[in-house]
Structure formats: C-alpha cells, structure tokens
Amino acid sequence: MSSTFYMPSLNVMGSGSVAEAINYIKEQGFKQGLVVSDEVLNKIGVVKNFTDLLDKAQISSIVFDKAQPNPTVGNVNDGLALLKQHDCDFVVSLGGGSPHDCAKGIALVASNGGKVADYEGVDQSRKPQLPLIAINTTAGTASEMTRFAIITDEKRHVKMAIVDKHTTPVLSVNDPSLMAGMPASLTAATGMDALTHAIEAYVSTAATPITDAVALKAIELIQENLLTAVDNGENIVAREQMAYAQFMAGMAFNNASLGYVHAMAHQLGGFYDLPHGVCNAVLLPHVQRYNARVCPKRLKDIARSMGVDVLSMSAEQGANAAISAIEKLAKQVGIPAGLEVLGVKVDDISLLADNALKDVCGLTNPKQASHEEICQIFLAAM
C-alpha cells in the first residue's frame, strides 16, 4: 500500500527566523501581500512589527485582522474581498491556528474561485492556493505547516474540515521569540492540542513508520516542556522545544490524519464557539479509553513517551497508564475537568454526535463508533 507525505517545502525554526521569511518573500518577487492576523496581535504591535519589516524590504502589504478564534465563512469572505481590492499576489498568516486557517480559506478561494464551502472534505480543489507564508505565534495547532483548514459555517453552526494538499503553505516559520508572550491559559490549550494531534496520529489507521516516529517524539517533548512553558512563559528553551513538538505533531497528523477527538471537538467549537484546544484536552482521555479496546499496545507506547515505566505492564495496563498520564498533565496545566463547565448541554449531544460522525477526521479513528457510542463518550466527558 502506498502513502504520500505532505508538508511545506521550506520550514524555518528558531529565534530570528522571521527575518528569513522576509528574505524568502523578497526572493520570490512578491509585490503586494495580504497579512491575515487577529485584533489582539494587531493591538499589541506584533502585526506592525512584521509589516515594518516588509516595508523595509520594499514589499507592500494590507492587514486583515478580523480572523476570529474559530474563523468563519464570513471572515474568509471579508478577507477575500480585501485581497481582491488590493490585487494581492501572496498571503501571510501571522498568529495561531485561527489566522492560519482563515488565510488558507482566503488563498484557496482566491485561486480556485467559488465559495470556501465548496472545498469541504478531502482534495476538492483543482489548483494550489495563492502562495501562503505562515508565521506561527503559538505552539499547538501546527496549521502553519499542514493541509488542514477548519472553517466555521456560522449558518449551520458546524466546523467544516478542509483537508487539501493545495492548502499547504509554501513556507512555515516557527520563531519561539514570538511565543514568549503567550498567556498561560493559551499555552496550556495549544500544548494539549499538540498532544492530541500526536496521540491521534499515533493510533490512526493511516499511521506509518514516519508518522509514528515524529508522533512519539512530539509526545515526549510535550510531557517534558509544556508545564514549564505554562508556568514560565519567558523560558525560551521550553518555548523552543514546544515549537518543535507541535511541528512534529503536525507532521504526524498531516499525513496520518486524526480521530474522534477532533471530529467531536469540531462540533463543540462550531456549536458553542468554544476554544478548540480546550475541547480536545477534555475529550482526549475519554476517546482514548474507547480506543483502548482495539489498540492498547499503541497506547502503552504513548505512556512510555509520557515518562511512565511500562516495562512490567501488560498492554491493557499500559493503555490505562497513558490515559492517567494524559489526565494528570491536563490537570497540571489547568484544563477544565469536563464539558459541563464549558456550557455544553446534554440535550445537544445527539445532534453533536450526528455531526461528529460526518466529520472527515473520524475516518481514521482506530475503532469506528455508532451514534450511541459517540453520545456515550460525550456524556462521559461532561
């Protein structure tokens, strides 16, 4: 059976790597860029610092800072209108997963036409998006290097999963100096998001030896560095290690895909506008408890990567140890104990389960679930 490995052709890591992005843009001969970000990063000066660098390189840009935490079809349409108005020939996403996903939607429709909803699903586009340079300011989503874009359809109250080789950025940038100011709560949520990516990729039915290797190393680095990054955001060593961890987790799920944690979390985000990383973190141990019925050996490997001594354990004991380690880390970094405190209602679970079963991310979960089983996982996570 053949497999294909997707990632950007150029990826820059480490402090000062933003300067390399400017050099790349200049070398490509791009003239007018749309910088997609959010209002917070614009307000605190991160966006201006970057556009000043573009100005010094004599590259024009226009800023679209309306990417919401769960970017919407409306965000994509508004950004696309601005891109067309200024005749932009490239796009820069500056921020975390939300600006990256929003920028992908904009760039994909800019080159393919139609509506962003036309590209829901797997490889629905005909040609590559407008060139996208993705500059990361968080350590979690890995959207700066993946072919995934999650866009909320605000009319249907669902998150659309776009999985398309044509949404892969041409350049990804992970500069830990941009991550030093992240609040502890965001550090925790994005870090647990990265852990979810790595774990779901490792137990995925589409896993390969390549994705296995980077997934397990990502889990190890997250276990060793996330709590430090949460407790001391200025610790640049922990920030850099988390940047590497989330990137490797991205390499894993970009090719092995995900599972029911993401399929279910997408519905919570679309329905209640909840933070994606927090939803993943709450659901992660409950979905893995369900998965342990079919892949306990894989979960035992995960426990080992999380620092558990599993040498004398059976596969089933190792799986339980992995779930306990996940729950312990989530508690240590301040993740809420359940979905109820996030405002999720039991009466909505049946509809949430319906939509989760339609999400493309669930196709590679190691055990396929019935509607009733998805409902039971939601209830257990309440």
C-alpha positions in Angstrom: 0.0 0.0 0.0 1.4 3.4 -1.0 1.4 6.5 1.2 2.1 10.2 0.5 3.9 12.6 2.9 2.7 16.2 2.9 4.5 19.2 4.4 5.7 22.6 3.2 8.8 22.5 1.0 10.6 25.0 3.3 10.3 25.3 7.1 12.3 27.7 9.3 12.7 27.1 13.0 14.4 29.0 15.8 14.8 32.6 17.2 15.2 35.2 14.5 13.6 33.1 11.7 11.1 35.8 10.8 13.9 37.6 9.1 14.4 34.6 6.9 10.7 34.8 5.9 11.2 38.4 4.7 14.2 37.3 2.6 12.1 34.5 1.1 9.3 36.8 0.2 11.7 39.2 -1.4 13.5 36.4 -3.3 10.1 35.3 -4.8 9.5 38.7 -6.2 6.1 39.1 -4.4 4.8 42.7 -4.6 1.6 43.0 -2.5 0.7 40.9 0.4 -2.4 40.3 2.5 -1.4 39.9 6.1 -4.0 37.8 7.9 -4.0 38.1 11.7 -6.3 38.9 14.7 -7.2 42.0 16.6 -5.2 41.1 19.7 -1.9 40.6 17.8 -2.6 43.8 15.9 -3.3 45.7 19.1 -0.1 44.7 20.9 2.1 45.6 17.9 3.1 42.1 16.6 1.5 42.8 13.2 3.1 46.2 12.9 6.5 44.8 13.7 6.1 42.4 10.8 4.7 44.9 8.3 7.5 47.3 9.2 9.9 44.5 8.1 8.0 44.2 4.9 8.2 48.0 4.3 12.0 48.0 4.8 12.2 45.3 2.2 10.0 47.4 -0.1 7.2 45.0 -0.1 3.7 46.4 0.2 1.0 44.9 2.4 -2.5 45.3 3.7 -3.7 44.0 7.0 -6.8 41.9 7.6 -7.0 41.4 11.4 -10.6 40.0 11.7 -9.8 36.3 12.0 -11.9 35.1 14.9 -10.8 32.4 17.4 -13.0 30.0 15.3 -12.7 31.6 11.9 -15.9 31.7 9.9 -17.1 31.7 6.3 -17.8 35.4 6.8 -14.1 36.0 7.9 -12.9 34.3 4.7 -15.3 36.3 2.5 -14.2 39.6 4.1 -10.5 38.8 3.8 -11.0 37.7 0.2 -12.7 41.0 -0.7 -9.8 42.9 0.7 -7.3 40.7 -1.2 -9.1 41.4 -4.4 -9.4 45.1 -3.7 -5.7 45.4 -3.3 -4.7 42.9 -6.0 -2.5 40.9 -3.6 -0.2 38.3 -5.1 0.6 36.4 -1.9 -0.8 35.9 1.7 0.9 35.9 5.1 -0.8 34.4 8.1 0.5 35.7 11.4 -0.7 34.1 14.6 -2.0 30.7 15.7 -4.4 28.3 14.1 -7.2 30.8 13.5 -5.3 33.2 11.3 -3.6 30.3 9.5 -6.9 28.6 8.8 -8.6 31.8 7.8 -5.7 32.6 5.4 -5.9 29.2 3.8 -9.6 29.7 3.1 -8.9 33.1 1.6 -5.9 31.9 -0.5 -7.7 28.7 -1.7 -10.8 30.6 -2.9 -8.6 33.3 -4.4 -7.1 30.9 -6.8 -9.9 28.4 -7.3 -13.0 30.6 -7.2 -16.4 29.7 -5.8 -17.1 29.6 -2.1 -15.0 28.2 0.7 -17.7 25.6 1.5 -17.1 24.1 -2.0 -13.8 22.7 -0.6 -15.1 20.9 2.5 -13.8 17.4 2.6 -10.7 15.9 1.0 -8.8 17.4 -2.0 -11.8 19.2 -3.5 -9.7 22.0 -5.2 -8.2 22.0 -8.7 -5.1 24.0 -8.2 -2.8 25.4 -5.4 -3.9 28.3 -3.3 -2.3 31.7 -3.7 1.3 31.5 -2.1 0.9 31.4 1.7 3.7 32.2 4.2 2.6 31.0 7.6 4.3 32.6 10.6 3.4 30.9 13.9 2.9 32.6 17.3 1.6 29.6 19.2 2.8 26.1 19.8 -0.2 23.8 19.2 -2.3 23.8 16.1 0.6 23.2 13.5 -1.7 24.8 11.0 1.3 26.7 9.7 2.6 23.5 8.1 -0.5 21.3 7.4 -3.0 20.8 4.6 -5.9 21.1 7.1 -8.1 24.2 7.4 -11.1 24.3 9.8 -13.7 27.0 9.0 -16.9 27.5 10.9 -20.1 27.7 8.9 -22.0 30.2 11.1 -25.4 29.4 9.4 -25.2 25.7 10.1 -23.2 26.0 13.3 -20.7 23.4 12.2 -17.0 23.4 11.6 -16.1 22.4 8.0 -12.9 20.3 7.8 -11.0 21.2 4.6 -8.2 18.6 4.0 -6.5 19.6 0.8 -2.9 19.3 -0.5 -3.4 22.7 -2.1 -3.7 24.4 1.2 -0.2 23.6 2.3 1.8 26.8 2.9 4.9 27.4 0.8 6.9 28.4 3.9 6.3 27.8 7.6 8.0 29.8 10.3 8.3 28.9 14.0 10.2 31.6 15.9 9.9 31.0 19.7 10.6 34.6 20.4 7.1 35.3 19.1 5.6 32.8 21.5 7.2 34.1 24.7 4.3 36.5 25.5 1.6 33.8 25.2 -0.7 33.7 28.3 -0.5 30.6 30.4 -4.1 29.5 29.5 -3.4 29.7 25.8 0.0 27.9 26.2 -1.9 25.1 28.0 -4.7 24.8 25.5 -2.4 24.9 22.4 0.1 22.5 24.1 -2.7 20.0 24.8 -3.9 20.5 21.2 -0.4 19.4 20.0 -0.6 16.4 22.3 -3.9 15.4 20.9 -2.5 15.7 17.3 0.4 13.4 18.2 -1.7 10.8 20.0 -4.5 10.7 17.4 -1.9 10.3 14.7 -0.1 7.5 16.5 -3.3 5.4 17.0 -4.7 6.3 13.5 -5.4 3.6 11.0 -3.3 5.6 8.5 -0.1 5.7 10.6 3.2 4.9 9.0 6.7 4.4 10.5 7.5 8.1 9.7 4.4 9.4 11.4 5.0 7.1 14.4 8.5 8.4 14.9 7.6 12.1 15.0 4.4 11.5 17.0 6.2 9.7 19.8 9.0 12.3 19.9 6.4 15.1 20.0 4.6 13.4 22.9 7.9 13.1 24.8 8.8 16.8 24.3 5.3 17.9 25.3 5.5 15.9 28.5 8.9 17.4 29.3 8.3 21.0 28.4 4.6 22.0 28.5 4.3 22.6 32.2 7.4 24.7 32.3 6.2 26.8 29.3 2.8 27.3 31.2 4.5 28.2 34.5 7.2 30.4 32.9 6.3 31.8 29.5 9.6 33.6 29.2 11.6 30.3 29.3 12.8 30.4 25.7 14.2 26.8 25.9 10.8 25.4 26.8 9.1 27.6 24.2 11.5 26.3 21.5 11.1 22.7 22.5 7.3 23.1 22.4 7.6 24.7 18.9 9.5 21.6 17.7 7.0 19.3 19.5 3.9 20.9 17.9 5.6 20.9 14.5 6.4 17.2 14.7 2.9 16.5 15.9 1.8 18.4 12.8 4.0 16.3 10.6 2.3 13.2 12.1 -1.4 14.2 11.7 -0.9 16.0 8.4 -0.2 12.6 7.0 -1.8 10.0 9.3 -4.9 12.3 10.0 -6.7 12.3 13.3 -9.7 10.7 15.0 -12.8 11.1 17.1 -11.3 13.7 19.5 -11.1 16.2 16.6 -14.3 15.1 15.0 -16.1 15.7 18.3 -14.2 18.8 19.3 -15.0 20.5 15.9 -18.7 20.2 16.7 -18.3 21.8 20.2 -16.4 24.7 18.6 -18.9 25.2 15.8 -22.0 24.9 18.0 -20.8 26.8 21.1 -17.8 28.7 19.8 -15.6 27.1 22.4 -11.7 27.1 22.2 -10.5 24.1 20.1 -7.5 23.1 22.3 -9.5 23.0 25.5 -12.2 20.9 23.8 -9.6 18.5 22.6 -7.9 18.3 26.0 -11.2 17.4 27.8 -12.2 14.8 25.2 -8.8 13.2 24.7 -8.7 10.7 27.7 -12.3 9.7 27.1 -11.8 8.9 23.4 -8.6 7.0 24.1 -10.5 4.9 26.8 -12.8 3.9 23.9 -9.9 3.3 21.6 -8.1 1.1 24.2 -10.4 -1.7 23.3 -8.6 -2.1 20.0 -5.1 -0.5 20.3 -3.9 -1.0 23.9 -0.3 -1.7 22.7 -0.2 1.7 20.9 -1.5 3.5 24.0 1.2 1.7 26.0 3.8 3.2 23.7 2.3 6.6 24.4 2.5 6.0 28.1 6.2 5.3 27.7 6.7 8.5 25.8 5.0 10.4 28.6 7.6 9.1 31.1 5.7 6.1 32.5 7.7 3.0 33.4 5.7 0.4 31.4 8.2 -2.4 31.3 6.3 -4.8 33.6 2.9 -3.7 32.3 0.5 -5.6 30.0 -0.8 -3.7 27.0 -4.1 -3.1 28.8 -2.3 -1.7 31.9 -0.1 0.4 29.7 -3.2 1.9 28.0 -4.7 2.8 31.3 -1.4 4.3 32.4 -1.4 6.5 29.2 -4.9 7.7 29.9 -4.0 8.5 33.5 -0.9 10.4 32.3 -3.0 12.5 29.9 -5.5 13.4 32.7 -2.6 14.3 35.1 -0.9 16.6 32.6 -4.3 18.3 31.7 -5.0 18.9 35.4 -1.5 20.3 36.0 -1.8 22.9 33.2 -5.3 23.9 34.3 -7.6 22.3 31.7 -11.3 22.3 32.9 -12.4 18.9 34.3 -15.4 18.5 32.0 -17.6 19.8 29.2 -20.3 20.9 31.5 -18.3 23.8 32.9 -17.8 25.0 29.3 -21.5 25.3 28.8 -22.2 22.1 26.9 -25.8 20.8 27.3 -26.8 17.2 27.5 -29.8 17.9 25.3 -27.5 18.9 22.4 -25.4 15.7 22.5 -27.4 13.7 20.0 -27.0 16.5 17.4 -23.4 16.9 18.2 -22.9 13.2 17.7 -24.7 13.3 14.3 -22.3 15.9 13.1 -19.2 14.3 14.6 -19.9 11.1 12.6 -19.9 13.2 9.4 -16.5 14.8 10.2 -13.7 13.5 7.9 -11.3 13.4 10.9 -13.2 10.4 12.3 -12.5 8.2 9.3 -9.0 7.2 10.6 -10.0 6.5 14.3 -8.8 3.0 15.2 -12.3 1.9 16.1 -15.4 3.1 14.2 -18.3 4.2 16.5 -22.0 4.1 16.4 -24.1 7.2 17.1 -24.9 5.8 20.6 -21.1 5.3 21.3 -20.3 8.8 20.4 -23.1 10.0 22.6 -21.7 8.0 25.5 -18.2 9.5 25.0 -19.7 13.0 25.1 -21.6 12.1 28.3 -18.5 10.6 29.9 -16.7 13.9 29.2 -19.4 16.1 30.8 
